[in-house]
Amino acid sequence: MEPDSELLFEVLTPLGFRVRVTRERWNLITTAKHPVMAGREDVVKATLESPEQIRQSRSDSEVLLFYRAERSSRWVCAVAKRAADQGFLITTYPTDAIKEGTQVWPK
């Protein structure tokens, strides 16, 4: 099986690296972790491509949290791990607060 055969989508972030999302990962997120995100691939793509804010995780410097406002006091957070010029989605969820951590974008 080719590695890309199970790719659901891939987007370029403002930080210049790509985030890949496989069908298997998306399935795990939308069934086990955050079912509320099922069918919301476009929102997650937009969050990764044009976030309003990107913060570095306090627990892992290679993990970035991308935030995009949905409506008043509601955000979508897409959490991605970066390795060189590639990254992958860890999880995504709606939230009413931006977590603490160093803001890396916009600077």
C-alpha positions in Angstrom: 0.0 0.0 0.0 1.3 3.5 -0.9 1.7 5.8 2.1 -0.5 8.5 0.5 -3.4 6.1 -0.3 -4.9 6.7 3.1 -4.3 10.5 3.1 -7.4 12.4 3.8 -5.9 15.9 3.3 -2.7 17.8 3.5 -2.4 21.6 4.1 0.4 24.2 4.2 0.5 26.2 7.5 1.6 29.8 7.7 4.8 28.5 9.4 5.8 26.9 6.1 5.3 23.2 7.0 2.6 20.8 5.8 0.2 19.0 8.1 -0.9 15.6 6.8 -4.2 13.9 8.0 -4.8 10.3 7.3 -8.3 8.7 7.2 -7.2 6.5 10.1 -6.3 9.5 12.3 -9.4 11.4 11.3 -11.5 8.4 12.2 -9.9 8.1 15.6 -10.4 11.8 16.3 -14.1 11.8 15.2 -15.1 8.5 16.8 -13.1 8.1 20.0 -11.8 11.6 21.0 -14.0 14.4 19.7 -17.1 13.1 17.8 -18.4 16.7 17.6 -15.7 17.3 14.9 -17.2 14.6 12.5 -17.8 16.1 9.0 -15.8 19.2 9.9 -12.7 18.5 7.8 -13.1 21.9 6.0 -13.1 23.8 9.3 -9.9 22.0 10.4 -8.2 22.6 7.0 -9.1 26.4 7.4 -7.8 26.4 11.0 -4.4 25.0 9.9 -4.1 27.1 6.7 -5.4 30.4 8.1 -5.3 30.4 11.9 -5.8 33.5 13.9 -3.2 32.3 16.4 -0.6 29.6 16.7 0.8 28.7 20.1 3.5 26.3 21.1 2.6 23.6 23.6 4.0 24.0 27.0 4.6 20.3 27.3 6.2 19.5 23.9 8.0 22.2 21.8 7.3 20.4 18.6 3.5 20.5 19.2 1.6 23.5 18.0 -1.9 24.6 18.7 -3.7 26.4 15.8 -6.7 28.5 16.7 -9.4 29.9 14.5 -12.5 31.7 15.8 -15.9 30.2 14.9 -18.2 32.6 16.7 -18.1 34.8 19.8 -16.0 33.1 22.5 -15.8 29.8 20.5 -12.7 28.5 18.8 -11.6 25.5 16.8 -8.2 24.2 18.0 -6.2 21.9 15.7 -3.2 20.3 17.4 -0.3 19.3 15.2 3.2 17.9 15.8 5.9 19.3 13.6 8.9 17.3 12.4 11.1 19.3 10.1 9.0 20.4 7.1 6.2 17.8 7.8 3.7 17.6 10.5 0.7 15.5 11.4 -2.6 16.2 13.2 -2.8 14.9 16.7 -6.3 16.1 17.5 -8.8 18.8 16.9 -11.7 20.1 19.1 -13.9 23.1 19.8 -13.0 25.2 22.8 -14.0 28.4 24.5 -10.5 29.3 25.6 -7.0 29.6 24.1 -4.5 27.7 26.1 -1.4 29.3 27.6 1.8 28.8 25.8 4.2 30.9 23.7 2.4 32.6 20.8 4.5 31.8 17.7 2.2 33.3 15.0 1.4 36.0 14.3 4.6 37.3 15.9 
